[in-house]
């Protein structure tokens, strides 16, 4: 019998992806809603848009 367990790549968790902020360097993403209610990605360190 061939085959067996196939390891599947774990889906990337977007929250774990390293983001580089222009000001802070490596940082994490935060979410913010603008006046229109649109979700924006922001740097959690400086609050700047990413
Ligand atoms: Zn930043």
mmCIF file of the protein (N, C-alpha, C, O) and its ligand, coordinates in Angstrom:
data_MODEL
# 
_entry.id   MODEL 
# 
loop_
_entity.id 
_entity.type 
_entity.pdbx_number_of_molecules 
1 polymer     1 
2 non-polymer 1 
# 
_entity_poly.entity_id                      1 
_entity_poly.type                           'polypeptide(L)' 
_entity_poly.nstd_linkage                   no 
_entity_poly.nstd_monomer                   no 
_entity_poly.pdbx_seq_one_letter_code       
;(UNK)(UNK)(UNK)(UNK)(UNK)(UNK)(UNK)(UNK)(UNK)(UNK)(UNK)(UNK)(UNK)(UNK)(UNK)(UNK)
(UNK)(UNK)(UNK)(UNK)(UNK)(UNK)(UNK)(UNK)(UNK)(UNK)(UNK)(UNK)(UNK)(UNK)(UNK)(UNK)
(UNK)(UNK)(UNK)(UNK)(UNK)(UNK)(UNK)(UNK)(UNK)(UNK)(UNK)(UNK)(UNK)(UNK)(UNK)(UNK)
(UNK)(UNK)
;
_entity_poly.pdbx_seq_one_letter_code_can   XXXXXXXXXXXXXXXXXXXXXXXXXXXXXXXXXXXXXXXXXXXXXXXXXX 
_entity_poly.pdbx_strand_id                 A 
# 
loop_
_entity_poly_seq.entity_id 
_entity_poly_seq.num 
_entity_poly_seq.mon_id 
_entity_poly_seq.hetero 
1 1  UNK n 
1 2  UNK n 
1 3  UNK n 
1 4  UNK n 
1 5  UNK n 
1 6  UNK n 
1 7  UNK n 
1 8  UNK n 
1 9  UNK n 
1 10 UNK n 
1 11 UNK n 
1 12 UNK n 
1 13 UNK n 
1 14 UNK n 
1 15 UNK n 
1 16 UNK n 
1 17 UNK n 
1 18 UNK n 
1 19 UNK n 
1 20 UNK n 
1 21 UNK n 
1 22 UNK n 
1 23 UNK n 
1 24 UNK n 
1 25 UNK n 
1 26 UNK n 
1 27 UNK n 
1 28 UNK n 
1 29 UNK n 
1 30 UNK n 
1 31 UNK n 
1 32 UNK n 
1 33 UNK n 
1 34 UNK n 
1 35 UNK n 
1 36 UNK n 
1 37 UNK n 
1 38 UNK n 
1 39 UNK n 
1 40 UNK n 
1 41 UNK n 
1 42 UNK n 
1 43 UNK n 
1 44 UNK n 
1 45 UNK n 
1 46 UNK n 
1 47 UNK n 
1 48 UNK n 
1 49 UNK n 
1 50 UNK n 
# 
loop_
_struct_asym.id 
_struct_asym.entity_id 
A 1 
B 2 
# 
loop_
_chem_comp.id 
_chem_comp.type 
_chem_comp.mon_nstd_flag 
UNK 'L-peptide linking' . 
ZN  non-polymer         . 
# 
_pdbx_entity_nonpoly.entity_id   2 
_pdbx_entity_nonpoly.name        ? 
_pdbx_entity_nonpoly.comp_id     ZN 
# 
_pdbx_nonpoly_scheme.asym_id         B 
_pdbx_nonpoly_scheme.entity_id       2 
_pdbx_nonpoly_scheme.mon_id          ZN 
_pdbx_nonpoly_scheme.ndb_seq_num     1 
_pdbx_nonpoly_scheme.pdb_seq_num     101 
_pdbx_nonpoly_scheme.auth_seq_num    101 
_pdbx_nonpoly_scheme.pdb_mon_id      ZN 
_pdbx_nonpoly_scheme.auth_mon_id     ZN 
_pdbx_nonpoly_scheme.pdb_strand_id   A 
_pdbx_nonpoly_scheme.pdb_ins_code    . 
# 
loop_
_atom_site.group_PDB 
_atom_site.id 
_atom_site.type_symbol 
_atom_site.label_atom_id 
_atom_site.label_alt_id 
_atom_site.label_comp_id 
_atom_site.label_asym_id 
_atom_site.label_entity_id 
_atom_site.label_seq_id 
_atom_site.pdbx_PDB_ins_code 
_atom_site.Cartn_x 
_atom_site.Cartn_y 
_atom_site.Cartn_z 
_atom_site.occupancy 
_atom_site.B_iso_or_equiv 
_atom_site.pdbx_formal_charge 
_atom_site.auth_seq_id 
_atom_site.auth_comp_id 
_atom_site.auth_asym_id 
_atom_site.auth_atom_id 
_atom_site.pdbx_PDB_model_num 
ATOM   1   N  N  . UNK A 1 1  ? 0.846   -1.202 0.000  1.00 0.00 ? 1   UNK A N  1 
ATOM   2   C  CA . UNK A 1 1  ? 0.000   0.000  0.000  1.00 0.00 ? 1   UNK A CA 1 
ATOM   3   C  C  . UNK A 1 1  ? 0.874   1.242  0.000  1.00 0.00 ? 1   UNK A C  1 
ATOM   4   O  O  . UNK A 1 1  ? 1.745   1.421  0.851  1.00 0.00 ? 1   UNK A O  1 
ATOM   5   N  N  . UNK A 1 2  ? 0.616   2.079  -0.969 1.00 0.00 ? 2   UNK A N  1 
ATOM   6   C  CA . UNK A 1 2  ? 1.430   3.292  -1.055 1.00 0.00 ? 2   UNK A CA 1 
ATOM   7   C  C  . UNK A 1 2  ? 0.723   4.484  -0.431 1.00 0.00 ? 2   UNK A C  1 
ATOM   8   O  O  . UNK A 1 2  ? -0.458  4.445  -0.084 1.00 0.00 ? 2   UNK A O  1 
ATOM   9   N  N  . UNK A 1 3  ? 1.489   5.516  -0.311 1.00 0.00 ? 3   UNK A N  1 
ATOM   10  C  CA . UNK A 1 3  ? 0.903   6.742  0.199  1.00 0.00 ? 3   UNK A CA 1 
ATOM   11  C  C  . UNK A 1 3  ? 1.172   6.906  1.665  1.00 0.00 ? 3   UNK A C  1 
ATOM   12  O  O  . UNK A 1 3  ? 2.261   6.597  2.148  1.00 0.00 ? 3   UNK A O  1 
ATOM   13  N  N  . UNK A 1 4  ? 0.218   7.374  2.346  1.00 0.00 ? 4   UNK A N  1 
ATOM   14  C  CA . UNK A 1 4  ? 0.417   7.672  3.751  1.00 0.00 ? 4   UNK A CA 1 
ATOM   15  C  C  . UNK A 1 4  ? 0.025   9.098  4.033  1.00 0.00 ? 4   UNK A C  1 
ATOM   16  O  O  . UNK A 1 4  ? -0.751  9.734  3.319  1.00 0.00 ? 4   UNK A O  1 
ATOM   17  N  N  . UNK A 1 5  ? 0.594   9.549  5.088  1.00 0.00 ? 5   UNK A N  1 
ATOM   18  C  CA . UNK A 1 5  ? 0.221   10.906 5.505  1.00 0.00 ? 5   UNK A CA 1 
ATOM   19  C  C  . UNK A 1 5  ? 0.951   11.937 4.660  1.00 0.00 ? 5   UNK A C  1 
ATOM   20  O  O  . UNK A 1 5  ? 2.174   11.895 4.531  1.00 0.00 ? 5   UNK A O  1 
ATOM   21  N  N  . UNK A 1 6  ? 0.213   12.839 4.102  1.00 0.00 ? 6   UNK A N  1 
ATOM   22  C  CA . UNK A 1 6  ? 0.814   13.932 3.338  1.00 0.00 ? 6   UNK A CA 1 
ATOM   23  C  C  . UNK A 1 6  ? 0.764   15.201 4.187  1.00 0.00 ? 6   UNK A C  1 
ATOM   24  O  O  . UNK A 1 6  ? -0.295  15.685 4.589  1.00 0.00 ? 6   UNK A O  1 
ATOM   25  N  N  . UNK A 1 7  ? 1.939   15.696 4.429  1.00 0.00 ? 7   UNK A N  1 
ATOM   26  C  CA . UNK A 1 7  ? 1.978   16.937 5.208  1.00 0.00 ? 7   UNK A CA 1 
ATOM   27  C  C  . UNK A 1 7  ? 1.542   18.100 4.329  1.00 0.00 ? 7   UNK A C  1 
ATOM   28  O  O  . UNK A 1 7  ? 2.110   18.348 3.265  1.00 0.00 ? 7   UNK A O  1 
ATOM   29  N  N  . UNK A 1 8  ? 0.561   18.776 4.781  1.00 0.00 ? 8   UNK A N  1 
ATOM   30  C  CA . UNK A 1 8  ? 0.118   19.957 4.045  1.00 0.00 ? 8   UNK A CA 1 
ATOM   31  C  C  . UNK A 1 8  ? 0.701   21.196 4.704  1.00 0.00 ? 8   UNK A C  1 
ATOM   32  O  O  . UNK A 1 8  ? 0.822   21.287 5.925  1.00 0.00 ? 8   UNK A O  1 
ATOM   33  N  N  . UNK A 1 9  ? 1.053   22.132 3.856  1.00 0.00 ? 9   UNK A N  1 
ATOM   34  C  CA . UNK A 1 9  ? 1.555   23.382 4.417  1.00 0.00 ? 9   UNK A CA 1 
ATOM   35  C  C  . UNK A 1 9  ? 0.444   24.054 5.208  1.00 0.00 ? 9   UNK A C  1 
ATOM   36  O  O  . UNK A 1 9  ? -0.705  24.149 4.777  1.00 0.00 ? 9   UNK A O  1 
ATOM   37  N  N  . UNK A 1 10 ? 0.833   24.500 6.351  1.00 0.00 ? 10  UNK A N  1 
ATOM   38  C  CA . UNK A 1 10 ? -0.153  25.215 7.151  1.00 0.00 ? 10  UNK A CA 1 
ATOM   39  C  C  . UNK A 1 10 ? -0.511  26.523 6.449  1.00 0.00 ? 10  UNK A C  1 
ATOM   40  O  O  . UNK A 1 10 ? 0.368   27.226 5.951  1.00 0.00 ? 10  UNK A O  1 
ATOM   41  N  N  . UNK A 1 11 ? -1.779  26.840 6.412  1.00 0.00 ? 11  UNK A N  1 
ATOM   42  C  CA . UNK A 1 11 ? -2.153  28.119 5.798  1.00 0.00 ? 11  UNK A CA 1 
ATOM   43  C  C  . UNK A 1 11 ? -1.501  29.282 6.537  1.00 0.00 ? 11  UNK A C  1 
ATOM   44  O  O  . UNK A 1 11 ? -1.428  29.304 7.766  1.00 0.00 ? 11  UNK A O  1 
ATOM   45  N  N  . UNK A 1 12 ? -1.038  30.228 5.768  1.00 0.00 ? 12  UNK A N  1 
ATOM   46  C  CA . UNK A 1 12 ? -0.389  31.380 6.381  1.00 0.00 ? 12  UNK A CA 1 
ATOM   47  C  C  . UNK A 1 12 ? -1.406  32.209 7.157  1.00 0.00 ? 12  UNK A C  1 
ATOM   48  O  O  . UNK A 1 12 ? -2.470  32.566 6.652  1.00 0.00 ? 12  UNK A O  1 
ATOM   49  N  N  . UNK A 1 13 ? -1.049  32.494 8.369  1.00 0.00 ? 13  UNK A N  1 
ATOM   50  C  CA . UNK A 1 13 ? -1.891  33.376 9.169  1.00 0.00 ? 13  UNK A CA 1 
ATOM   51  C  C  . UNK A 1 13 ? -1.436  34.812 8.905  1.00 0.00 ? 13  UNK A C  1 
ATOM   52  O  O  . UNK A 1 13 ? -0.298  35.183 9.193  1.00 0.00 ? 13  UNK A O  1 
ATOM   53  N  N  . UNK A 1 14 ? -2.324  35.584 8.367  1.00 0.00 ? 14  UNK A N  1 
ATOM   54  C  CA . UNK A 1 14 ? -1.949  36.945 7.979  1.00 0.00 ? 14  UNK A CA 1 
ATOM   55  C  C  . UNK A 1 14 ? -1.404  37.739 9.157  1.00 0.00 ? 14  UNK A C  1 
ATOM   56  O  O  . UNK A 1 14 ? -0.577  38.635 8.986  1.00 0.00 ? 14  UNK A O  1 
ATOM   57  N  N  . UNK A 1 15 ? -1.869  37.407 10.340 1.00 0.00 ? 15  UNK A N  1 
ATOM   58  C  CA . UNK A 1 15 ? -1.442  38.171 11.508 1.00 0.00 ? 15  UNK A CA 1 
ATOM   59  C  C  . UNK A 1 15 ? -0.016  37.840 11.910 1.00 0.00 ? 15  UNK A C  1 
ATOM   60  O  O  . UNK A 1 15 ? 0.600   38.545 12.709 1.00 0.00 ? 15  UNK A O  1 
ATOM   61  N  N  . UNK A 1 16 ? 0.499   36.757 11.343 1.00 0.00 ? 16  UNK A N  1 
ATOM   62  C  CA . UNK A 1 16 ? 1.864   36.369 11.693 1.00 0.00 ? 16  UNK A CA 1 
ATOM   63  C  C  . UNK A 1 16 ? 2.876   36.803 10.652 1.00 0.00 ? 16  UNK A C  1 
ATOM   64  O  O  . UNK A 1 16 ? 4.081   36.618 10.827 1.00 0.00 ? 16  UNK A O  1 
ATOM   65  N  N  . UNK A 1 17 ? 2.388   37.376 9.577  1.00 0.00 ? 17  UNK A N  1 
ATOM   66  C  CA . UNK A 1 17 ? 3.306   37.806 8.536  1.00 0.00 ? 17  UNK A CA 1 
ATOM   67  C  C  . UNK A 1 17 ? 4.039   39.052 9.002  1.00 0.00 ? 17  UNK A C  1 
ATOM   68  O  O  . UNK A 1 17 ? 3.434   40.011 9.481  1.00 0.00 ? 17  UNK A O  1 
ATOM   69  N  N  . UNK A 1 18 ? 5.335   39.014 8.851  1.00 0.00 ? 18  UNK A N  1 
ATOM   70  C  CA . UNK A 1 18 ? 6.104   40.168 9.283  1.00 0.00 ? 18  UNK A CA 1 
ATOM   71  C  C  . UNK A 1 18 ? 5.924   41.313 8.308  1.00 0.00 ? 18  UNK A C  1 
ATOM   72  O  O  . UNK A 1 18 ? 6.112   41.164 7.101  1.00 0.00 ? 18  UNK A O  1 
ATOM   73  N  N  . UNK A 1 19 ? 5.563   42.435 8.847  1.00 0.00 ? 19  UNK A N  1 
ATOM   74  C  CA . UNK A 1 19 ? 5.335   43.622 8.033  1.00 0.00 ? 19  UNK A CA 1 
ATOM   75  C  C  . UNK A 1 19 ? 6.432   44.633 8.320  1.00 0.00 ? 19  UNK A C  1 
ATOM   76  O  O  . UNK A 1 19 ? 6.853   44.811 9.463  1.00 0.00 ? 19  UNK A O  1 
ATOM   77  N  N  . UNK A 1 20 ? 6.876   45.276 7.284  1.00 0.00 ? 20  UNK A N  1 
ATOM   78  C  CA . UNK A 1 20 ? 7.904   46.284 7.459  1.00 0.00 ? 20  UNK A CA 1 
ATOM   79  C  C  . UNK A 1 20 ? 7.273   47.670 7.333  1.00 0.00 ? 20  UNK A C  1 
ATOM   80  O  O  . UNK A 1 20 ? 6.726   48.038 6.293  1.00 0.00 ? 20  UNK A O  1 
ATOM   81  N  N  . UNK A 1 21 ? 7.366   48.406 8.404  1.00 0.00 ? 21  UNK A N  1 
ATOM   82  C  CA . UNK A 1 21 ? 6.872   49.782 8.395  1.00 0.00 ? 21  UNK A CA 1 
ATOM   83  C  C  . UNK A 1 21 ? 8.001   50.697 7.944  1.00 0.00 ? 21  UNK A C  1 
ATOM   84  O  O  . UNK A 1 21 ? 9.164   50.496 8.292  1.00 0.00 ? 21  UNK A O  1 
ATOM   85  N  N  . UNK A 1 22 ? 7.635   51.702 7.165  1.00 0.00 ? 22  UNK A N  1 
ATOM   86  C  CA . UNK A 1 22 ? 8.663   52.620 6.682  1.00 0.00 ? 22  UNK A CA 1 
ATOM   87  C  C  . UNK A 1 22 ? 9.371   53.323 7.833  1.00 0.00 ? 22  UNK A C  1 
ATOM   88  O  O  . UNK A 1 22 ? 10.557  53.639 7.747  1.00 0.00 ? 22  UNK A O  1 
ATOM   89  N  N  . UNK A 1 23 ? 8.640   53.559 8.896  1.00 0.00 ? 23  UNK A N  1 
ATOM   90  C  CA . UNK A 1 23 ? 9.206   54.313 10.016 1.00 0.00 ? 23  UNK A CA 1 
ATOM   91  C  C  . UNK A 1 23 ? 9.818   53.407 11.070 1.00 0.00 ? 23  UNK A C  1 
ATOM   92  O  O  . UNK A 1 23 ? 10.894  53.684 11.598 1.00 0.00 ? 23  UNK A O  1 
ATOM   93  N  N  . UNK A 1 24 ? 9.117   52.319 11.368 1.00 0.00 ? 24  UNK A N  1 
ATOM   94  C  CA . UNK A 1 24 ? 9.498   51.505 12.519 1.00 0.00 ? 24  UNK A CA 1 
ATOM   95  C  C  . UNK A 1 24 ? 10.306  50.274 12.149 1.00 0.00 ? 24  UNK A C  1 
ATOM   96  O  O  . UNK A 1 24 ? 10.936  49.658 13.009 1.00 0.00 ? 24  UNK A O  1 
ATOM   97  N  N  . UNK A 1 25 ? 10.291  49.911 10.861 1.00 0.00 ? 25  UNK A N  1 
ATOM   98  C  CA . UNK A 1 25 ? 10.914  48.655 10.491 1.00 0.00 ? 25  UNK A CA 1 
ATOM   99  C  C  . UNK A 1 25 ? 9.931   47.523 10.740 1.00 0.00 ? 25  UNK A C  1 
ATOM   100 O  O  . UNK A 1 25 ? 8.725   47.711 10.581 1.00 0.00 ? 25  UNK A O  1 
ATOM   101 N  N  . UNK A 1 26 ? 10.418  46.366 11.124 1.00 0.00 ? 26  UNK A N  1 
ATOM   102 C  CA . UNK A 1 26 ? 9.519   45.227 11.348 1.00 0.00 ? 26  UNK A CA 1 
ATOM   103 C  C  . UNK A 1 26 ? 8.471   45.559 12.392 1.00 0.00 ? 26  UNK A C  1 
ATOM   104 O  O  . UNK A 1 26 ? 8.797   46.042 13.476 1.00 0.00 ? 26  UNK A O  1 
ATOM   105 N  N  . UNK A 1 27 ? 7.230   45.303 12.070 1.00 0.00 ? 27  UNK A N  1 
ATOM   106 C  CA . UNK A 1 27 ? 6.162   45.638 13.000 1.00 0.00 ? 27  UNK A CA 1 
ATOM   107 C  C  . UNK A 1 27 ? 5.011   44.681 12.777 1.00 0.00 ? 27  UNK A C  1 
ATOM   108 O  O  . UNK A 1 27 ? 5.126   43.732 12.002 1.00 0.00 ? 27  UNK A O  1 
ATOM   109 N  N  . UNK A 1 28 ? 3.936   44.920 13.433 1.00 0.00 ? 28  UNK A N  1 
ATOM   110 C  CA . UNK A 1 28 ? 2.748   44.106 13.231 1.00 0.00 ? 28  UNK A CA 1 
ATOM   111 C  C  . UNK A 1 28 ? 1.614   44.988 12.740 1.00 0.00 ? 28  UNK A C  1 
ATOM   112 O  O  . UNK A 1 28 ? 1.605   46.208 12.907 1.00 0.00 ? 28  UNK A O  1 
ATOM   113 N  N  . UNK A 1 29 ? 0.673   44.312 12.132 1.00 0.00 ? 29  UNK A N  1 
ATOM   114 C  CA . UNK A 1 29 ? -0.447  45.045 11.548 1.00 0.00 ? 29  UNK A CA 1 
ATOM   115 C  C  . UNK A 1 29 ? -1.576  45.209 12.550 1.00 0.00 ? 29  UNK A C  1 
ATOM   116 O  O  . UNK A 1 29 ? -1.930  44.288 13.286 1.00 0.00 ? 29  UNK A O  1 
ATOM   117 N  N  . UNK A 1 30 ? -2.120  46.400 12.551 1.00 0.00 ? 30  UNK A N  1 
ATOM   118 C  CA . UNK A 1 30 ? -3.342  46.637 13.300 1.00 0.00 ? 30  UNK A CA 1 
ATOM   119 C  C  . UNK A 1 30 ? -4.417  47.050 12.316 1.00 0.00 ? 30  UNK A C  1 
ATOM   120 O  O  . UNK A 1 30 ? -4.135  47.375 11.162 1.00 0.00 ? 30  UNK A O  1 
ATOM   121 N  N  . UNK A 1 31 ? -5.640  47.033 12.784 1.00 0.00 ? 31  UNK A N  1 
ATOM   122 C  CA . UNK A 1 31 ? -6.722  47.419 11.883 1.00 0.00 ? 31  UNK A CA 1 
ATOM   123 C  C  . UNK A 1 31 ? -7.439  48.643 12.425 1.00 0.00 ? 31  UNK A C  1 
ATOM   124 O  O  . UNK A 1 31 ? -7.639  48.813 13.628 1.00 0.00 ? 31  UNK A O  1 
ATOM   125 N  N  . UNK A 1 32 ? -7.807  49.467 11.492 1.00 0.00 ? 32  UNK A N  1 
ATOM   126 C  CA . UNK A 1 32 ? -8.465  50.700 11.848 1.00 0.00 ? 32  UNK A CA 1 
ATOM   127 C  C  . UNK A 1 32 ? -9.544  50.964 10.806 1.00 0.00 ? 32  UNK A C  1 
ATOM   128 O  O  . UNK A 1 32 ? -9.418  50.577 9.644  1.00 0.00 ? 32  UNK A O  1 
ATOM   129 N  N  . UNK A 1 33 ? -10.592 51.620 11.240 1.00 0.00 ? 33  UNK A N  1 
ATOM   130 C  CA . UNK A 1 33 ? -11.655 51.946 10.285 1.00 0.00 ? 33  UNK A CA 1 
ATOM   131 C  C  . UNK A 1 33 ? -11.645 53.441 10.020 1.00 0.00 ? 33  UNK A C  1 
ATOM   132 O  O  . UNK A 1 33 ? -11.622 54.257 10.942 1.00 0.00 ? 33  UNK A O  1 
ATOM   133 N  N  . UNK A 1 34 ? -11.662 53.773 8.760  1.00 0.00 ? 34  UNK A N  1 
ATOM   134 C  CA . UNK A 1 34 ? -11.659 55.198 8.445  1.00 0.00 ? 34  UNK A CA 1 
ATOM   135 C  C  . UNK A 1 34 ? -13.083 55.745 8.489  1.00 0.00 ? 34  UNK A C  1 
ATOM   136 O  O  . UNK A 1 34 ? -14.017 55.037 8.866  1.00 0.00 ? 34  UNK A O  1 
ATOM   137 N  N  . UNK A 1 35 ? -13.237 56.985 8.109  1.00 0.00 ? 35  UNK A N  1 
ATOM   138 C  CA . UNK A 1 35 ? -14.530 57.654 8.219  1.00 0.00 ? 35  UNK A CA 1 
ATOM   139 C  C  . UNK A 1 35 ? -15.612 56.968 7.404  1.00 0.00 ? 35  UNK A C  1 
ATOM   140 O  O  . UNK A 1 35 ? -16.792 57.020 7.749  1.00 0.00 ? 35  UNK A O  1 
ATOM   141 N  N  . UNK A 1 36 ? -15.202 56.328 6.326  1.00 0.00 ? 36  UNK A N  1 
ATOM   142 C  CA . UNK A 1 36 ? -16.166 55.642 5.470  1.00 0.00 ? 36  UNK A CA 1 
ATOM   143 C  C  . UNK A 1 36 ? -16.472 54.235 5.958  1.00 0.00 ? 36  UNK A C  1 
ATOM   144 O  O  . UNK A 1 36 ? -17.291 53.525 5.374  1.00 0.00 ? 36  UNK A O  1 
ATOM   145 N  N  . UNK A 1 37 ? -15.807 53.845 7.029  1.00 0.00 ? 37  UNK A N  1 
ATOM   146 C  CA . UNK A 1 37 ? -16.020 52.506 7.546  1.00 0.00 ? 37  UNK A CA 1 
ATOM   147 C  C  . UNK A 1 37 ? -15.173 51.467 6.853  1.00 0.00 ? 37  UNK A C  1 
ATOM   148 O  O  . UNK A 1 37 ? -15.346 50.265 7.060  1.00 0.00 ? 37  UNK A O  1 
ATOM   149 N  N  . UNK A 1 38 ? -14.259 51.935 6.034  1.00 0.00 ? 38  UNK A N  1 
ATOM   150 C  CA . UNK A 1 38 ? -13.382 51.003 5.332  1.00 0.00 ? 38  UNK A CA 1 
ATOM   151 C  C  . UNK A 1 38 ? -12.258 50.559 6.260  1.00 0.00 ? 38  UNK A C  1 
ATOM   152 O  O  . UNK A 1 38 ? -11.670 51.348 7.000  1.00 0.00 ? 38  UNK A O  1 
ATOM   153 N  N  . UNK A 1 39 ? -11.994 49.289 6.187  1.00 0.00 ? 39  UNK A N  1 
ATOM   154 C  CA . UNK A 1 39 ? -10.959 48.739 7.047  1.00 0.00 ? 39  UNK A CA 1 
ATOM   155 C  C  . UNK A 1 39 ? -9.586  49.095 6.485  1.00 0.00 ? 39  UNK A C  1 
ATOM   156 O  O  . UNK A 1 39 ? -9.310  48.909 5.300  1.00 0.00 ? 39  UNK A O  1 
ATOM   157 N  N  . UNK A 1 40 ? -8.750  49.602 7.350  1.00 0.00 ? 40  UNK A N  1 
ATOM   158 C  CA . UNK A 1 40 ? -7.410  49.950 6.911  1.00 0.00 ? 40  UNK A CA 1 
ATOM   159 C  C  . UNK A 1 40 ? -6.392  49.194 7.735  1.00 0.00 ? 40  UNK A C  1 
ATOM   160 O  O  . UNK A 1 40 ? -6.616  48.866 8.900  1.00 0.00 ? 40  UNK A O  1 
ATOM   161 N  N  . UNK A 1 41 ? -5.286  48.933 7.108  1.00 0.00 ? 41  UNK A N  1 
ATOM   162 C  CA . UNK A 1 41 ? -4.193  48.274 7.821  1.00 0.00 ? 41  UNK A CA 1 
ATOM   163 C  C  . UNK A 1 41 ? -3.232  49.345 8.305  1.00 0.00 ? 41  UNK A C  1 
ATOM   164 O  O  . UNK A 1 41 ? -2.778  50.193 7.537  1.00 0.00 ? 41  UNK A O  1 
ATOM   165 N  N  . UNK A 1 42 ? -2.942  49.288 9.559  1.00 0.00 ? 42  UNK A N  1 
ATOM   166 C  CA . UNK A 1 42 ? -2.058  50.299 10.123 1.00 0.00 ? 42  UNK A CA 1 
ATOM   167 C  C  . UNK A 1 42 ? -0.955  49.625 10.925 1.00 0.00 ? 42  UNK A C  1 
ATOM   168 O  O  . UNK A 1 42 ? -1.082  48.487 11.376 1.00 0.00 ? 42  UNK A O  1 
ATOM   169 N  N  . UNK A 1 43 ? 0.112   50.360 11.084 1.00 0.00 ? 43  UNK A N  1 
ATOM   170 C  CA . UNK A 1 43 ? 1.213   49.907 11.923 1.00 0.00 ? 43  UNK A CA 1 
ATOM   171 C  C  . UNK A 1 43 ? 0.799   50.063 13.383 1.00 0.00 ? 43  UNK A C  1 
ATOM   172 O  O  . UNK A 1 43 ? 0.314   51.120 13.788 1.00 0.00 ? 43  UNK A O  1 
ATOM   173 N  N  . UNK A 1 44 ? 0.990   49.012 14.167 1.00 0.00 ? 44  UNK A N  1 
ATOM   174 C  CA . UNK A 1 44 ? 0.559   49.088 15.553 1.00 0.00 ? 44  UNK A CA 1 
ATOM   175 C  C  . UNK A 1 44 ? 1.500   49.967 16.373 1.00 0.00 ? 44  UNK A C  1 
ATOM   176 O  O  . UNK A 1 44 ? 1.168   50.389 17.481 1.00 0.00 ? 44  UNK A O  1 
ATOM   177 N  N  . UNK A 1 45 ? 2.661   50.232 15.822 1.00 0.00 ? 45  UNK A N  1 
ATOM   178 C  CA . UNK A 1 45 ? 3.636   51.017 16.588 1.00 0.00 ? 45  UNK A CA 1 
ATOM   179 C  C  . UNK A 1 45 ? 3.419   52.513 16.402 1.00 0.00 ? 45  UNK A C  1 
ATOM   180 O  O  . UNK A 1 45 ? 3.376   53.275 17.368 1.00 0.00 ? 45  UNK A O  1 
ATOM   181 N  N  . UNK A 1 46 ? 3.281   52.921 15.132 1.00 0.00 ? 46  UNK A N  1 
ATOM   182 C  CA . UNK A 1 46 ? 3.177   54.359 14.882 1.00 0.00 ? 46  UNK A CA 1 
ATOM   183 C  C  . UNK A 1 46 ? 1.786   54.745 14.396 1.00 0.00 ? 46  UNK A C  1 
ATOM   184 O  O  . UNK A 1 46 ? 1.469   55.931 14.312 1.00 0.00 ? 46  UNK A O  1 
ATOM   185 N  N  . UNK A 1 47 ? 0.953   53.756 14.074 1.00 0.00 ? 47  UNK A N  1 
ATOM   186 C  CA . UNK A 1 47 ? -0.386  54.059 13.624 1.00 0.00 ? 47  UNK A CA 1 
ATOM   187 C  C  . UNK A 1 47 ? -0.454  54.498 12.186 1.00 0.00 ? 47  UNK A C  1 
ATOM   188 O  O  . UNK A 1 47 ? -1.521  54.867 11.696 1.00 0.00 ? 47  UNK A O  1 
ATOM   189 N  N  . UNK A 1 48 ? 0.675   54.465 11.500 1.00 0.00 ? 48  UNK A N  1 
ATOM   190 C  CA . UNK A 1 48 ? 0.697   54.885 10.100 1.00 0.00 ? 48  UNK A CA 1 
ATOM   191 C  C  . UNK A 1 48 ? 0.063   53.851 9.207  1.00 0.00 ? 48  UNK A C  1 
ATOM   192 O  O  . UNK A 1 48 ? 0.045   52.661 9.522  1.00 0.00 ? 48  UNK A O  1 
ATOM   193 N  N  . UNK A 1 49 ? -0.459  54.316 8.085  1.00 0.00 ? 49  UNK A N  1 
ATOM   194 C  CA . UNK A 1 49 ? -1.053  53.382 7.135  1.00 0.00 ? 49  UNK A CA 1 
ATOM   195 C  C  . UNK A 1 49 ? 0.027   52.492 6.521  1.00 0.00 ? 49  UNK A C  1 
ATOM   196 O  O  . UNK A 1 49 ? 1.170   52.901 6.319  1.00 0.00 ? 49  UNK A O  1 
ATOM   197 N  N  . UNK A 1 50 ? -0.378  51.286 6.239  1.00 0.00 ? 50  UNK A N  1 
ATOM   198 C  CA . UNK A 1 50 ? 0.539   50.359 5.594  1.00 0.00 ? 50  UNK A CA 1 
ATOM   199 C  C  . UNK A 1 50 ? 0.000   49.982 4.222  1.00 0.00 ? 50  UNK A C  1 
ATOM   200 O  O  . UNK A 1 50 ? 0.628   49.203 3.504  1.00 0.00 ? 50  UNK A O  1 
HETATM 201 ZN ZN . ZN  B 2 .  ? 5.252   52.210 12.114 1.00 0.00 ? 101 ZN  A ZN 1 
# 
